[in-house]
Amino acid sequence: MFVFAAAVGVLLSASIASGPVILDARWGTLIRLSLWGLAWIAAVAAALRLPTRVALCLTFGTGLALRLAALAGPPVTSDDLFRYAWDARVQDVGVNPYRYPPASEELAGLREPWLWPDEVGCTELDRPPGCTRINRPSAPTIYPPLAQAWFLAVDELAPDGARHTTWQVAGLITEVGVLALVPVALGRWGGDRRWSALYALSPAPVMEIVQNGHVDGVAILAVLGALVVVAPTSDSTRSRALRQVSAGALIGAAAMVKLYPAVLVLALVGVGGSRRTAVLVRAGAGACTVAVMAYLPQVVSVGWRVLGYLPGYLEEEDYIEGGRFLVATALGLPPAMAALASASAALGIACWVLVQRPAPPVGAAALLGALLLATSPVQPWYAVALLAAATVAVRPWWGAVMVAGYPYYFSVILDHPFAVVLGRLTYVTALVVIVAGAWRSRAVRLDRKQGPGHENLGTVDAQKSLWRPQEKTSR
């Protein structure tokens, strides 16, 4: 079963990557992604029945094959990497990327035919003369400083003429690191390492981090690094404190690539063996140090323009007016109340993490999942970081948030008249799946609580004890 499901996934990965872009393929790409999703579920189920070493080898090999197959063509469902290439081009000549938007006359001399096609090229792209591949060319960049540093580094190392392949290979490199770290993180937290298949074989990281080249892969690598660094060990108190600072710094680095991982600093309170306030101070200090070091030179250079397109993005995505909060508006709440209810729900989960102090992978999945459910973004690649955290936490039901994003994304890009209705339906369905999964997990924990040695299931050690029996039976 595993081999068959893996082969189906690889074939679909190559088929989608070598196929037409989303505006031409339309719903056909979503159908193929759905078939791939079924193969993913089957492959994960099969991997969990294999001996651990066999499962890990097959999972890593298949994960790598899926990602190599995704290099078969240019990005088909996102154009973000063209902005990455432009920001790198601007930095390469010594211009701050926050200073001018791509369409400004000050940067006209930097326009390359690859990103700014001639009339024939625009015709081939089915766009008017004077077009560009860069999205929102009249808006300044939105990407934080460490993302900009990544763009410049990738561009400097890339061979001439590699174009989109540059960014896809960069994404592949980050994904190889993630594939290696996931089983390590699972092992550090007492999880069954066969669950690595949940992330490795999923269509989302293959499509979003490799095929579309999204920079989120760098942030995911940093988040996983934080979970590995902060895992419980028998070292000294001083060493634990340093690891907490380091984990916070890695979370800060992830936030300087994409802002949303910043909430994961709160998840570090669950490391155990330390006071809650002390952990937050150490982790917060590490994260803030990285943020200040990343932003300070940019602020000195361009001032408040360092915010880039972020305010415009929030307005464009209807967060300012409150219409984007799909789960809350599905309950019939007006936009303003929906925004308040969504923020309150996310804050409630944050308070739960601070009070209950679950193991950091569990807290990370809860924080990211609550944030994404509350904000219900169009972009499904935001949930790839959630999938990574959920994999380490062995909380597969959080993957429903990632799945929910795809029908909504396609309906928005394809300008479907019922896009909002579809988005509400998919995100509410994801919420139902998550509640059901959490409820079932709670019932299992309550059953095991009756046995000896399971008195404190909220602690790190107790959560590890829930996972260890699975790991032992797999060896």
Order of alpha helices (4+ residues) and beta strands (2+ residues): alpha-alpha-alpha-alpha-alpha-alpha-alpha-alpha-alpha-alpha-alpha-alpha-alpha-alpha-alpha-alpha-alpha-alpha-alpha-alpha
